[in-house]
């Protein structure tokens, strides 16, 4: 049996199996990634997923009696729920259904027991709570989460063989839900994350904004002034779909026709041009390119020191992004489009699944003391160890609170930055003791809890930091 990587996406979810140098992809029945859509029949608790759910979502929504749930990745840490006759469904339950659909597809393709264990890719900014919910959802689907890896770093692992002669590489992963950027250093067979940043301005949001433009074009053509909020929901959903399709088609055409059989009571036909679309999409592209540049700077590097930039993800196919990257002297000749953007992230995660435990911290975190010195809590080069550690601190002044500051210490060419800063209530006596507990969690977060000895554990303050940087030892046997 091979090793699995799963890219759980807002729009699509995919799995890749690596067995030595053999690679197998698992998605829907059309050979594409599985749509991350679940439809619940309210009267019977029936679940419809996969390509069938994607194709029928508008029909069933209009019919009534169905709950259509999409982009569940955005809701993982929310308190939303969906009610059917026999139960109430949480985001964890819906995510589990998406993963069950994926595992069933693997069974149908010859994986006898389905997917039982995998490394999951996640966005840079996925919170500690969302990671836990995703892990629980996987467990409900019968899948053990071996580890998490940032999507943009996983994408680079997929291309490591081709780029191992580079020193510094940036990965620009712009999908439907998020933009993730990783800046990496290659040292032999090990890659180190120097900086990772992300933002939610991605494909789904662009499609929504573009649909507002298309709505205005329709209203202008009709000589009408109907607000989009007054348009039936199913019509607005169709408008977003057609806007997304037009956005993709503009990569090959200067002008694309958009036709809707039914929009606010009538048929609608308008043309969308690159010039008009660029007015909406341009700010997104500018922010994306600025994030790439700022993440490189955060890594303590100049653009000139980046040997290669991998551009990946569905939104990376946007014609406007390619135009502006090509016209920007900082990036000309440095970037390449990924060969299989829909599968490369899951593929990289599967390669890491093949070599479990071969990673270490690529940074040092320390507690800032009152005299300006630092007490190391976790150190660069340390293997992942989830054993909790404890220490005691003394107050140096009569205060009703103690301030705890956790810094990312200067290493790998990056500046020292504060990653956690919080206060712990005390009784205000000089001899009060602050008890601190810290650990690296299996969800790859750094968790710190602290309380005053006098006030007791019930007054504990807890914080988590998830944007840790790691080094990955790929070895000689990784797959392509």
C-alpha positions as CSV (number, residue, x, y, z in Angstrom):
1,X,0.0,0.0,0.0
2,X,1.2,3.5,-0.9
3,X,1.3,6.7,1.1
4,X,-1.4,9.4,0.8
5,X,-1.4,13.1,0.8
6,X,-4.7,15.0,0.9
7,X,-5.3,18.6,-0.2
8,X,-8.6,19.6,1.5
9,X,-9.7,22.6,-0.4
10,X,-12.5,25.2,-0.2
11,X,-13.6,24.4,-3.8
12,X,-12.1,21.0,-4.5
13,X,-10.4,18.2,-2.5
14,X,-7.9,15.8,-3.9
15,X,-5.8,12.8,-2.8
16,X,-2.5,11.5,-4.3
17,X,-1.0,8.1,-3.5
18,X,2.8,7.6,-3.8
19,X,4.3,4.1,-3.7
20,X,8.0,4.4,-4.4
21,X,8.0,6.2,-7.7
22,X,4.5,5.2,-8.7
23,X,1.9,8.0,-8.4
24,X,-1.9,7.6,-8.4
25,X,-4.5,10.4,-8.2
26,X,-7.9,10.2,-6.6
27,X,-10.8,12.6,-7.2
28,X,-14.1,12.3,-8.9
29,X,-15.4,10.0,-11.6
30,X,-14.1,12.3,-14.3
31,X,-10.6,12.2,-13.1
32,X,-10.7,15.7,-11.7
33,X,-10.4,16.7,-8.0
34,X,-13.5,16.0,-6.0
35,X,-15.8,19.1,-5.5
36,X,-16.0,20.0,-1.8
37,X,-19.8,20.2,-1.9
38,X,-22.2,18.2,0.3
39,X,-26.0,18.1,-0.1
40,X,-28.2,16.9,2.7
41,X,-31.7,15.7,2.1
42,X,-33.7,17.2,5.0
43,X,-36.4,14.5,5.2
44,X,-34.2,11.4,5.2
45,X,-30.6,12.6,6.3
46,X,-29.4,11.3,2.9
47,X,-26.0,12.6,1.8
48,X,-25.1,13.5,-1.8
49,X,-21.5,14.3,-2.5
50,X,-18.9,14.6,-5.2
51,X,-19.5,15.5,-8.8
52,X,-23.2,14.6,-8.5
53,X,-23.6,17.1,-5.7
54,X,-21.8,19.8,-7.7
55,X,-23.9,19.2,-10.8
56,X,-27.3,19.1,-9.0
57,X,-26.7,21.7,-6.3
58,X,-28.8,24.5,-8.0
59,X,-31.5,22.1,-9.1
60,X,-32.0,20.7,-5.6
61,X,-31.6,24.0,-3.9
62,X,-34.5,25.4,-6.1
63,X,-36.5,22.3,-5.5
64,X,-36.4,22.7,-1.7
65,X,-36.0,20.2,1.0
66,X,-32.2,20.1,0.7
67,X,-29.3,21.8,2.4
68,X,-26.5,22.6,0.0
69,X,-23.2,23.1,1.8
70,X,-20.1,24.3,0.0
71,X,-16.7,25.8,0.9
72,X,-16.9,24.0,4.3
73,X,-13.2,24.7,4.8
74,X,-14.1,28.3,5.5
75,X,-16.4,27.3,8.3
76,X,-14.3,24.8,10.2
77,X,-14.1,26.9,13.3
78,X,-17.6,28.4,13.2
79,X,-20.6,27.4,15.2
80,X,-22.8,26.9,12.2
81,X,-25.0,23.8,11.9
82,X,-27.4,22.3,9.4
83,X,-30.5,20.5,10.5
84,X,-32.1,17.4,8.9
85,X,-34.9,15.2,10.2
86,X,-32.6,12.9,12.2
87,X,-29.7,15.1,13.3
88,X,-27.9,18.4,13.4
89,X,-24.7,18.6,11.3
90,X,-21.6,20.6,12.4
91,X,-18.8,21.8,10.1
92,X,-16.8,18.8,11.4
93,X,-19.6,16.4,10.2
94,X,-19.8,18.0,6.8
95,X,-16.0,18.0,6.3
96,X,-16.0,14.3,7.3
97,X,-18.5,13.6,4.5
98,X,-16.3,15.2,1.9
99,X,-13.4,13.0,3.1
100,X,-15.6,9.9,3.1
101,X,-16.5,10.6,-0.5
102,X,-12.8,10.9,-1.3
103,X,-12.0,7.6,0.5
104,X,-14.8,5.8,-1.4
105,X,-13.4,7.0,-4.7
106,X,-10.0,5.5,-3.7
107,X,-11.8,2.2,-2.9
108,X,-13.5,2.2,-6.3
109,X,-10.1,2.7,-7.9
110,X,-8.6,-0.3,-6.1
111,X,-7.5,0.9,-2.7
112,X,-9.2,-2.0,-0.8
113,X,-9.7,-0.3,2.6
114,X,-9.9,3.3,1.3
115,X,-7.7,6.0,2.6
116,X,-6.7,5.2,6.2
117,X,-3.8,7.5,6.9
118,X,-2.5,10.7,5.2
119,X,-0.6,13.9,5.5
120,X,-3.0,16.9,5.0
121,X,-2.0,20.2,3.5
122,X,-3.4,23.3,5.1
123,X,-3.4,27.1,4.4
124,X,-0.8,29.2,6.2
125,X,-3.4,31.0,8.4
126,X,-5.5,27.9,9.4
127,X,-6.1,28.4,13.1
128,X,-5.3,25.8,15.8
129,X,-9.1,25.2,16.3
130,X,-9.7,24.7,12.6
131,X,-6.8,22.2,12.5
132,X,-8.3,20.2,15.4
133,X,-11.7,20.2,13.7
134,X,-10.1,19.0,10.5
135,X,-8.3,16.2,12.3
136,X,-11.6,15.2,14.0
137,X,-13.4,15.2,10.7
138,X,-10.7,12.9,9.2
139,X,-11.1,10.5,12.1
140,X,-14.9,10.4,11.5
141,X,-14.1,9.5,7.9
142,X,-11.7,6.7,9.1
143,X,-8.6,8.6,8.2
144,X,-5.7,9.2,10.5
145,X,-3.9,12.6,10.1
146,X,-0.2,11.8,10.3
147,X,0.7,15.5,10.0
148,X,0.0,18.8,8.5
149,X,2.0,20.8,6.0
150,X,1.5,24.2,4.5
151,X,0.0,24.0,1.0
152,X,2.7,26.1,-0.6
153,X,5.5,24.1,1.0
154,X,3.9,20.9,-0.1
155,X,3.8,22.2,-3.6
156,X,7.5,22.8,-3.5
157,X,8.2,19.2,-2.2
158,X,6.5,18.0,-5.4
159,X,9.1,19.9,-7.5
160,X,12.2,19.3,-5.3
161,X,13.9,17.0,-7.7
162,X,13.7,19.6,-10.5
163,X,14.9,22.5,-8.3
164,X,17.3,21.0,-5.9
165,X,20.2,22.9,-7.5
166,X,18.5,26.2,-6.4
167,X,19.3,27.9,-3.1
168,X,16.2,30.0,-2.4
169,X,12.8,29.3,-3.9
170,X,9.4,31.0,-3.4
171,X,6.1,29.2,-3.9
172,X,3.0,31.3,-4.8
173,X,-0.1,29.1,-4.3
174,X,-3.3,31.0,-5.2
175,X,-6.3,28.8,-5.1
176,X,-10.0,29.2,-4.6
177,X,-9.9,29.9,-0.9
178,X,-6.5,31.4,0.0
179,X,-3.2,32.7,-1.3
180,X,-0.3,31.0,0.4
181,X,3.4,32.0,-0.1
182,X,6.4,30.1,1.2
183,X,10.0,31.2,0.9
184,X,12.3,28.2,1.3
185,X,16.0,27.5,1.5
186,X,17.5,24.3,0.1
187,X,20.5,22.9,1.9
188,X,21.4,19.5,0.3
189,X,18.4,17.2,0.8
190,X,16.7,19.4,3.4
191,X,14.4,22.4,2.8
192,X,13.9,25.0,5.4
193,X,10.9,27.4,5.6
194,X,12.2,30.9,6.0
195,X,8.9,32.7,5.8
196,X,5.2,31.8,5.3
197,X,2.3,34.2,4.8
198,X,-1.2,33.9,3.5
199,X,-4.4,35.9,2.8
200,X,-8.0,35.0,2.0
201,X,-8.2,37.1,-1.2
202,X,-8.5,34.2,-3.6
203,X,-10.6,32.8,-6.4
204,X,-14.0,32.5,-4.7
205,X,-13.9,36.1,-3.5
206,X,-12.8,37.3,-7.0
207,X,-15.7,35.4,-8.5
208,X,-18.1,37.1,-6.2
209,X,-16.7,40.6,-7.0
210,X,-16.7,39.8,-10.7
211,X,-20.4,38.8,-10.5
212,X,-21.2,42.3,-9.2
213,X,-19.7,43.7,-12.3
214,X,-21.7,41.3,-14.5
215,X,-24.9,42.2,-12.6
216,X,-24.3,45.9,-13.4
217,X,-23.7,45.1,-17.1
218,X,-27.0,43.2,-17.2
219,X,-28.9,46.0,-15.5
220,X,-27.3,48.6,-17.7
221,X,-28.3,46.6,-20.8
222,X,-31.9,46.4,-19.5
223,X,-32.0,50.0,-18.4
224,X,-32.9,48.7,-14.9
225,X,-31.6,49.5,-11.5
226,X,-32.4,46.3,-9.5
227,X,-29.9,45.7,-6.6
228,X,-28.2,42.4,-6.6
229,X,-29.6,41.7,-3.2
230,X,-33.1,41.7,-4.8
231,X,-32.2,39.0,-7.2
232,X,-33.3,35.4,-6.2
233,X,-30.5,33.5,-4.5
234,X,-30.4,30.7,-7.1
235,X,-30.0,33.3,-9.9
236,X,-27.2,35.0,-8.0
237,X,-25.5,31.6,-7.6
238,X,-25.7,30.9,-11.3
239,X,-24.3,34.4,-12.0
240,X,-21.3,33.6,-9.8
241,X,-20.7,30.3,-11.7
242,X,-20.9,32.0,-15.1
243,X,-18.7,34.8,-13.9
244,X,-16.1,32.3,-12.8
245,X,-16.3,30.5,-16.1
246,X,-15.9,33.8,-18.0
247,X,-12.9,34.7,-15.8
248,X,-11.2,31.4,-16.8
249,X,-12.1,31.9,-20.5
250,X,-10.5,35.4,-20.5
251,X,-7.2,33.7,-20.2
252,X,-7.5,32.8,-23.9
253,X,-10.0,35.4,-25.2
254,X,-10.1,39.2,-25.1
255,X,-13.9,39.1,-24.8
256,X,-16.3,36.4,-23.5
257,X,-20.1,36.2,-23.8
258,X,-22.1,35.4,-20.7
259,X,-25.6,34.0,-21.1
260,X,-28.2,33.2,-18.5
261,X,-31.5,31.7,-19.3
262,X,-33.1,33.1,-16.3
263,X,-31.9,36.1,-14.3
264,X,-34.3,38.2,-12.2
265,X,-37.2,37.2,-14.4
266,X,-35.7,37.4,-17.8
267,X,-32.9,36.0,-19.9
268,X,-29.6,37.9,-19.9
269,X,-26.8,38.2,-22.4
270,X,-23.8,40.4,-22.0
271,X,-20.1,40.5,-23.0
272,X,-17.3,40.6,-20.5
273,X,-14.0,42.1,-21.7
274,X,-10.6,41.8,-20.2
275,X,-10.5,45.6,-19.8
276,X,-13.7,45.6,-17.7
277,X,-12.7,42.5,-15.7
278,X,-9.2,44.0,-15.0
279,X,-10.9,46.8,-13.1
280,X,-12.3,44.3,-10.6
281,X,-9.5,41.8,-10.6
282,X,-6.5,44.2,-10.7
283,X,-6.6,45.1,-6.9
284,X,-6.6,41.3,-6.1
285,X,-3.6,40.7,-8.3
286,X,-1.7,43.7,-6.9
287,X,-2.3,42.5,-3.3
288,X,-1.2,39.0,-4.3
289,X,2.1,40.2,-5.9
290,X,2.7,42.5,-2.9
291,X,2.3,39.5,-0.6
292,X,4.9,37.6,-2.6
293,X,7.3,40.5,-2.3
294,X,6.7,41.1,1.4
295,X,7.1,37.4,2.3
296,X,10.5,37.4,0.5
297,X,11.5,40.5,2.5
298,X,10.3,38.9,5.7
299,X,12.6,36.0,5.0
300,X,15.5,38.5,5.0
301,X,16.1,38.1,1.3
302,X,15.9,40.3,-1.8
303,X,14.0,39.3,-4.9
304,X,17.3,39.0,-6.7
305,X,18.3,36.2,-4.3
306,X,15.3,34.1,-5.3
307,X,16.4,31.5,-7.9
308,X,12.9,30.2,-8.8
309,X,9.3,31.1,-8.1
310,X,6.7,28.4,-8.5
311,X,3.2,29.7,-9.4
312,X,0.5,27.2,-8.6
313,X,-3.2,27.0,-7.8
314,X,-6.4,27.6,-9.9
315,X,-6.2,31.4,-9.6
316,X,-2.6,31.4,-10.8
317,X,-4.0,30.7,-14.3
318,X,-5.5,34.2,-14.3
319,X,-4.3,36.0,-17.4
320,X,-3.9,39.3,-15.5
321,X,-1.5,37.8,-13.0
322,X,0.7,36.4,-15.8
323,X,0.7,39.8,-17.5
324,X,1.7,41.7,-14.4
325,X,4.3,39.2,-13.3
326,X,5.8,39.3,-16.8
327,X,5.8,43.1,-16.8
328,X,7.4,43.4,-13.4
329,X,11.2,43.5,-13.7
330,X,11.6,41.9,-10.2
331,X,10.0,38.7,-11.4
332,X,10.6,38.4,-15.1
333,X,12.4,35.1,-15.9
334,X,12.2,33.9,-12.3
335,X,8.8,32.3,-12.2
336,X,7.3,29.1,-13.7
337,X,3.7,27.8,-13.8
338,X,3.1,24.5,-12.1
339,X,2.5,21.5,-14.5
340,X,-0.4,20.0,-12.5
341,X,-1.7,22.7,-10.2
342,X,-4.8,20.8,-9.2
343,X,-2.8,17.8,-7.9
344,X,0.7,19.1,-7.0
345,X,-0.1,20.1,-3.4
346,X,-1.6,16.7,-2.5
347,X,1.3,15.1,-4.3
348,X,3.9,16.9,-2.2
349,X,2.0,16.0,1.0
350,X,2.1,12.3,-0.1
351,X,5.8,12.5,-0.5
352,X,6.2,13.8,3.0
353,X,3.9,11.0,4.2
354,X,6.4,8.6,2.7
355,X,9.1,9.9,5.1
356,X,7.2,10.6,8.4
357,X,9.1,12.3,11.2
358,X,11.8,13.6,8.9
359,X,11.3,17.2,9.9
360,X,12.5,19.6,12.5
361,X,11.9,23.2,13.7
362,X,13.5,25.8,11.5
363,X,13.3,28.5,14.2
364,X,13.8,29.2,17.8
365,X,11.1,30.6,20.1
366,X,11.9,32.2,23.4
367,X,10.4,33.9,26.4
368,X,11.3,37.6,26.7
369,X,12.6,38.3,30.2
370,X,12.4,41.7,32.0
371,X,16.1,42.3,31.6
372,X,15.9,42.1,27.8
373,X,17.3,38.6,27.6
374,X,15.5,35.5,26.3
375,X,14.8,32.1,27.7
376,X,14.7,29.5,25.0
377,X,11.5,27.4,24.9
378,X,12.0,25.5,21.6
379,X,15.1,25.6,19.5
380,X,15.9,25.4,15.8
381,X,16.9,21.9,14.8
382,X,14.6,20.3,17.5
383,X,12.6,17.3,16.2
384,X,8.9,17.5,16.8
385,X,8.3,16.5,20.4
386,X,4.8,16.9,21.8
387,X,5.9,16.4,25.4
388,X,4.7,19.4,27.5
389,X,7.4,21.4,29.4
390,X,6.9,23.5,32.5
391,X,8.7,26.3,34.2
392,X,8.1,28.8,36.9
393,X,8.6,32.6,36.8
394,X,8.7,35.1,39.6
395,X,7.2,38.6,39.6
396,X,9.7,41.4,39.7
397,X,7.2,44.1,40.7
398,X,4.0,44.4,42.7
399,X,1.5,44.1,39.8
400,X,-2.0,42.7,39.2
401,X,-0.9,41.0,36.0
402,X,2.2,39.5,34.5
403,X,3.0,40.1,30.8
404,X,4.3,37.1,28.8
405,X,6.0,37.8,25.5
406,X,7.1,35.0,23.2
407,X,9.5,36.0,20.5
408,X,10.7,34.4,17.3
409,X,14.4,34.7,17.7
410,X,16.6,36.0,15.0
411,X,17.9,33.1,12.9
412,X,18.0,32.0,9.3
413,X,18.5,35.6,8.3
414,X,15.1,36.8,9.7
415,X,14.4,39.5,12.2
416,X,13.3,38.9,15.7
417,X,9.5,39.3,16.0
418,X,6.9,38.9,18.7
419,X,4.5,36.0,18.0
420,X,2.6,35.8,21.3
421,X,1.9,38.5,23.9
422,X,-0.7,38.0,26.7
423,X,-1.3,38.8,30.3
424,X,-1.9,36.6,33.3
425,X,-3.8,37.9,36.3
426,X,-2.0,37.8,39.7
427,X,-2.7,38.8,43.2
428,X,-0.1,41.5,42.9
429,X,2.4,40.2,45.4
430,X,6.1,40.2,44.7
431,X,6.4,36.6,45.8
432,X,3.6,35.3,43.5
433,X,4.7,32.6,41.1
434,X,3.7,32.3,37.4
435,X,3.5,28.7,36.2
436,X,4.0,28.3,32.5
437,X,3.4,25.2,30.4
438,X,4.3,25.0,26.7
439,X,4.3,22.3,24.1
440,X,4.5,21.6,20.4
441,X,1.2,20.0,19.5
442,X,0.6,17.2,17.0
443,X,-1.3,19.8,15.0
444,X,2.1,21.7,14.5
445,X,1.2,24.6,16.7
446,X,3.0,26.1,19.7
447,X,0.7,26.1,22.7
448,X,1.4,28.2,25.9
449,X,-0.7,28.2,29.1
450,X,0.1,30.2,32.2
451,X,-1.5,30.9,35.6
452,X,-0.7,32.5,38.9
453,X,0.1,30.0,41.7
454,X,-2.0,32.1,44.1
455,X,-5.1,32.3,41.8
456,X,-4.9,28.7,40.7
457,X,-5.4,26.8,37.4
458,X,-8.9,28.1,37.0
459,X,-7.5,31.4,36.0
460,X,-5.2,29.9,33.3
461,X,-4.6,31.9,30.1
462,X,-4.0,29.9,26.9
463,X,-2.6,31.0,23.6
464,X,-1.6,29.1,20.4
465,X,0.7,30.1,17.5
466,X,0.4,28.1,14.3
467,X,2.7,29.8,11.8
468,X,5.7,27.7,12.8
469,X,8.5,27.2,10.4
470,X,9.9,23.7,9.7
471,X,12.8,22.0,8.0
472,X,12.0,18.8,5.9
473,X,14.6,16.1,5.3
474,X,13.6,14.6,1.9
475,X,16.4,12.0,1.6
476,X,17.2,10.2,-1.6
477,X,14.2,8.0,-2.0
478,X,11.4,10.6,-2.4
479,X,9.0,10.2,-5.3
480,X,8.5,12.7,-8.1
